[in-house]
Amino acid sequence: MIKRQHEREFDSLSVHACRSYFGKRRDPGAERVPDQSNIRPIFSHDTDRIIHSLAYTRYIDKTQVFYLIENDHITHRVLHVQMVSKIARSIGRLLGLNEDLIEAISLGHDVGHSPFGHNGEKHLQEFCKKHQIGDFAHNAQSCRLLMELENYGRGLNLTLQVLDGILCHNGEIVSSQYTPAPKKKWNEFLAEYQRCMESAQASLTITPMTLEGCVVRISDVIAYIGRDFEDAIKLKLIKRGDLPAEATDILGKKNSSVINSLVTDLLNNSYKKSYIAFSDSVYEALKALMDFNYGNIYNNPKKQKQDDKIEMMFLTVLRTYLSDLESSNSESTIYAWATGGFRRQYFTGTPKPRIVVDFVSGMTDDFLNSEYQRMILPKSFGYAFK
């Protein structure tokens, strides 16, 4: 059966695809069932590990773009990663790429995102710099969670190709062409990971090692660019007529049209090639739409009205947690988390500010909010003093 799977991949996948037997784990000896004997292809197995992880379950209440909105039809992070997976797998199927690898990268790429989205990421970056522990970048934190924190600090032993695609997924930067950097080894990946932990700017300079990773990277953009303006229209932040003509004349005025236009153009310019690319006109239209979204949605003053309060919430929680660790406050939520579920070397060998960042970045929006309220609101003594 396993031999037939390899034969199917050999017969059906493009010469530019990453076949399952190329998958490399950092510690193959730790596998209870060796990959070469496992009925599940190696990248499919990685997908299973990701969706059963604790980090994945927390997608359910993490901000995508809009926070503090009482509207269940606005996109949350969990829906975004599913859209990325769907779009990327559709592209990969038509280009003859490995859909299992694409799915694993897609579903894991944002597990390191902080509560309250990029706003929260900014506050974690400032905290890291203040305490001289490097920087915070959600792509690097995604890898940290999956490599070092999940499974009680043992990590999930994912493949190099999946972790590399997650680290290199940067969806805030759009290019006209994406060319993989093949033959990357574990030591090269780990060096890139360390650079991204030290400086968020390093994330702008790294390239996926597989064409599948490149597909996920651009699918991240395709998944959010039109969906974000649809959400903004629902929330009456913008009107459809506000969308720039230089973008809509080519891509369309609805999310469905934008996705179809971008995917079709990408396929027409990438089929049987060792890279993926847009035509010049579609690339320019995509950039115009991204510029519009940043100016009118992401940085809209109406969206930012509560940002000062959110900043105070982060500052209070981060400061309190750090104090709790330094004073060994056994009643603190973070102290119980850091000492209760991990091997002892995590608590003793990790700088306390980094433990704080690990804990807070993994929170859902609601949990951060509830912890803040617990810290600042007075508590009832009950019927009598105890």
C-alpha positions in Angstrom: 0.0 0.0 0.0 2.8 2.4 0.9 4.6 1.5 -2.3 1.5 2.3 -4.3 1.2 5.7 -2.6 4.8 6.5 -3.7 4.0 5.3 -7.2 0.9 7.4 -7.3 2.9 10.5 -6.4 5.6 9.7 -8.9 3.0 9.3 -11.7 0.7 12.2 -10.8 2.9 15.0 -9.3 4.9 17.6 -11.2 8.6 17.3 -11.4 8.6 20.5 -9.3 6.6 19.0 -6.5 7.9 17.9 -3.1 7.2 14.2 -2.9 6.4 12.6 0.5 9.5 10.5 0.6 11.5 13.8 0.6 10.1 14.7 4.0 12.7 15.0 6.7 12.1 15.0 10.4 14.6 16.4 12.9 14.3 13.2 15.0 13.1 10.4 12.9 14.0 7.9 15.6 11.4 9.4 17.9 8.5 8.1 15.7 6.6 5.2 17.2 5.9 4.0 13.7 8.7 4.9 11.2 7.5 7.1 8.4 8.5 4.6 5.8 6.2 2.1 7.4 3.3 4.5 8.2 0.2 4.2 6.1 -0.3 7.9 6.4 2.1 9.9 4.0 4.5 12.0 6.1 3.0 15.4 5.4 -0.6 14.1 5.9 0.6 12.8 9.3 1.9 16.3 10.1 -1.5 17.8 9.3 -3.1 15.4 11.8 -0.6 16.5 14.4 -1.3 20.1 13.8 -5.1 19.9 13.9 -4.9 17.9 17.1 -2.6 20.4 18.8 -3.7 22.7 21.6 -2.4 25.7 19.6 -4.8 24.8 16.7 -7.9 24.7 19.0 -7.2 28.3 20.0 -7.7 29.6 16.5 -11.4 29.5 17.3 -11.3 32.8 19.2 -8.4 34.7 17.7 -8.7 37.9 15.8 -8.2 38.0 12.1 -8.6 41.7 11.4 -11.6 43.0 13.4 -11.8 42.7 17.1 -14.4 43.7 19.7 -17.1 43.1 17.1 -20.4 41.5 18.1 -21.0 39.9 14.8 -20.6 36.1 14.3 -20.3 36.5 10.6 -17.0 38.3 10.7 -13.9 36.3 9.9 -11.9 34.8 12.8 -8.4 33.3 12.5 -9.9 29.7 12.3 -11.8 30.5 9.2 -8.9 32.3 7.6 -6.6 29.3 7.8 -9.3 27.1 6.3 -9.7 29.5 3.4 -5.9 29.6 2.9 -5.8 25.8 2.8 -8.7 25.5 0.3 -7.3 28.1 -2.1 -3.7 26.7 -1.8 -4.8 23.1 -2.4 -6.8 24.2 -5.4 -3.8 25.9 -6.9 -1.5 23.0 -5.9 -3.8 20.4 -7.5 -3.8 22.1 -10.9 0.0 22.7 -10.7 0.6 19.0 -9.8 2.0 19.8 -6.3 1.8 17.9 -3.0 -1.6 18.8 -1.5 -0.7 17.1 1.8 2.2 19.4 2.3 0.2 22.4 1.3 -2.6 21.6 3.8 -0.1 21.1 6.7 1.6 24.4 6.1 -1.7 26.2 5.6 -3.4 25.0 8.7 -0.3 25.6 10.9 0.9 28.9 9.5 -0.9 31.2 12.0 -0.9 29.3 15.3 1.6 31.7 16.7 -0.6 34.8 16.1 -1.3 36.8 19.2 -4.7 37.7 20.5 -6.1 40.9 18.9 -4.1 40.2 15.7 -1.3 42.4 14.5 -2.2 45.0 17.2 -1.3 42.4 19.8 1.8 41.4 17.9 3.0 45.0 18.1 2.7 45.1 21.9 4.6 41.8 22.2 7.3 43.1 20.0 7.7 46.1 22.3 7.8 43.9 25.4 10.5 41.7 23.8 12.7 44.6 22.9 12.3 46.2 26.3 13.5 43.1 28.1 16.1 42.3 25.5 14.9 38.9 24.5 15.0 39.4 20.8 11.7 40.2 18.9 8.3 38.8 18.3 7.1 37.6 14.9 4.1 35.4 14.6 5.6 33.2 11.9 8.6 32.3 14.2 6.3 31.9 17.2 4.2 29.4 15.1 7.3 27.3 14.7 8.3 27.7 18.3 4.9 26.4 19.4 5.0 23.4 17.1 8.7 22.6 17.6 9.3 23.4 21.3 6.1 24.0 23.3 3.4 21.6 22.1 3.3 18.1 23.5 4.3 19.3 27.0 7.5 20.9 25.7 8.6 18.0 23.5 7.2 19.5 20.2 5.5 17.6 17.5 8.5 16.5 15.5 7.1 18.0 12.3 9.0 17.8 9.0 11.5 20.4 7.8 9.3 21.2 4.8 6.2 22.0 6.8 8.1 24.1 9.4 9.9 25.9 6.7 6.7 26.8 4.9 5.2 28.1 8.1 8.3 30.2 8.9 8.4 31.6 5.4 4.7 32.3 4.9 4.9 36.1 5.3 1.5 37.2 3.8 2.1 40.9 4.4 4.6 41.1 1.6 3.4 40.5 -2.0 5.6 39.8 -4.9 5.0 39.3 -8.6 7.0 36.0 -8.6 7.8 33.4 -5.9 10.7 31.1 -6.5 11.6 28.4 -3.9 15.0 28.1 -2.3 15.5 24.3 -2.7 18.0 22.0 -0.9 17.6 23.8 2.4 18.9 21.7 5.3 17.9 21.6 8.9 20.8 23.7 10.0 19.9 26.4 7.5 16.3 26.4 8.6 17.2 26.6 12.2 19.5 29.5 11.5 16.6 31.4 9.7 14.3 30.5 12.6 16.8 32.0 15.1 17.2 35.2 13.1 13.4 35.6 13.0 13.3 35.1 16.8 15.9 37.8 17.2 14.4 40.3 14.6 11.0 40.4 13.0 12.6 42.1 10.0 14.4 38.8 9.2 11.0 37.3 8.2 11.0 39.7 5.2 14.1 38.1 3.7 13.5 34.4 3.8 12.1 32.2 1.1 10.3 28.8 1.3 12.3 25.8 0.2 9.4 24.2 -1.7 7.0 25.4 -4.4 4.2 24.2 -2.1 5.4 26.7 0.5 5.4 29.5 -2.1 1.8 28.6 -3.0 0.7 28.9 0.6 2.5 32.2 0.9 0.6 33.8 -1.9 -2.6 32.0 -1.0 -2.5 33.7 2.4 -2.8 37.0 0.5 -5.5 35.7 -1.8 -7.5 34.4 1.1 -7.6 37.7 3.1 -7.4 40.5 0.6 -11.0 40.3 -0.7 -12.5 38.7 2.5 -11.2 41.7 4.5 -13.0 44.3 2.4 -16.2 42.2 2.5 -16.0 42.2 6.3 -15.4 45.9 6.3 -18.4 46.5 4.1 -20.6 44.4 6.5 -19.4 46.5 9.3 -20.1 49.7 7.4 -16.5 50.8 7.6 -16.3 51.2 3.8 -18.7 51.0 0.8 -18.2 48.8 -2.2 -18.0 51.9 -4.3 -14.9 53.0 -2.4 -12.8 50.2 -3.8 -10.2 51.5 -6.2 -11.1 51.2 -9.9 -7.5 50.3 -10.8 -8.0 47.1 -8.8 -11.6 46.3 -9.4 -11.5 46.8 -13.2 -9.1 43.8 -13.4 -9.9 41.8 -10.3 -13.6 42.5 -9.8 -15.6 44.1 -7.0 -16.5 41.0 -4.9 -14.3 38.6 -3.0 -15.3 35.6 -5.2 -14.3 37.5 -8.3 -11.0 38.6 -6.7 -10.1 35.0 -5.7 -11.0 33.7 -9.2 -9.1 36.4 -11.0 -5.9 36.0 -8.9 -6.0 32.2 -9.0 -6.6 32.0 -12.7 -3.9 34.5 -13.5 -1.4 32.7 -11.2 -2.2 29.3 -12.9 -1.9 30.7 -16.4 1.6 32.2 -15.5 2.9 29.2 -13.5 1.9 26.0 -15.1 4.8 23.6 -15.5 7.3 26.2 -14.2 9.6 26.0 -11.2 8.1 29.2 -9.8 4.7 30.8 -9.5 4.0 34.3 -10.8 1.3 36.9 -11.7 1.0 38.8 -14.9 2.1 42.5 -14.6 -1.4 43.9 -14.8 -2.8 41.6 -12.1 0.1 42.1 -9.9 -0.3 45.9 -10.1 -4.1 45.5 -9.4 -3.3 43.4 -6.3 -0.9 46.0 -5.0 -3.5 48.7 -5.5 -6.1 46.7 -3.5 -3.6 46.0 -0.7 -2.8 49.7 -0.5 -6.5 50.5 -0.3 -7.0 47.9 2.5 -4.2 49.3 4.6 -5.3 52.9 4.2 -9.0 52.4 4.6 -9.5 49.2 6.6 -6.5 48.1 8.7 -5.4 51.7 9.7 -8.9 53.2 9.7 -9.3 55.5 12.8 -12.8 54.0 13.4 -11.2 50.5 13.8 -8.6 51.9 16.2 -10.9 53.6 18.7 -10.2 51.0 21.4 -6.5 50.6 20.7 -5.4 52.6 23.7 -7.4 50.4 26.0 -6.1 47.3 24.3 -2.5 48.6 24.8 -3.2 49.1 28.5 -4.6 45.6 28.8 -1.5 44.1 27.2 0.9 46.2 29.3 -1.0 45.3 32.5 -1.1 41.5 31.8 2.5 41.3 30.6 3.8 43.3 33.6 1.8 41.3 36.1 2.8 37.9 34.7 6.4 38.9 34.7 6.1 40.0 38.4 4.4 36.7 39.2 7.2 34.6 37.7 9.9 36.7 39.4 8.2 36.3 42.8 7.2 32.6 42.2 3.6 33.4 42.8 2.2 29.9 42.8 -1.4 31.2 42.6 -0.8 32.9 39.3 -2.2 31.5 36.1 1.1 31.7 34.3 3.1 30.2 37.1 0.8 27.2 37.1 1.1 26.9 33.3 4.9 27.2 33.2 5.6 24.8 36.0 2.7 22.3 35.6 2.8 20.9 32.1 6.3 21.3 30.8 9.5 19.5 31.6 11.4 21.4 34.3 14.1 22.8 31.9 11.5 25.0 30.2 10.9 26.9 33.4 14.5 26.9 34.6 16.2 27.5 31.2 13.9 30.0 29.5 14.1 33.8 30.3 11.1 34.8 32.2 10.0 37.5 29.8 10.1 34.8 27.0 7.8 32.6 29.1 5.4 35.5 29.4 5.5 36.0 25.6 4.9 32.3 25.0 1.9 32.3 27.3 0.3 35.6 26.2 0.8 35.0 22.5 -1.0 31.7 22.8 -4.1 33.2 24.3 -7.4 33.8 22.7 -8.9 37.3 22.7 -11.4 36.3 25.4 -8.9 34.7 27.7 -6.6 37.8 27.6 -9.6 40.0 28.3 -10.8 37.8 31.3 -7.3 37.7 32.7 -7.0 41.5 32.6 -10.4 41.8 34.3 -9.3 39.4 37.0 -6.2 41.5 37.6 -7.8 44.9 37.9 -11.4 44.4 39.1 -12.0 44.0 42.9 -13.2 40.7 44.1 -16.0 40.0 46.6 -15.0 38.7 50.0 -18.2 36.6 50.0 -20.2 36.2 53.3 -17.2 36.5 55.5 -13.4 37.0 55.6 -11.5 33.8 55.2 
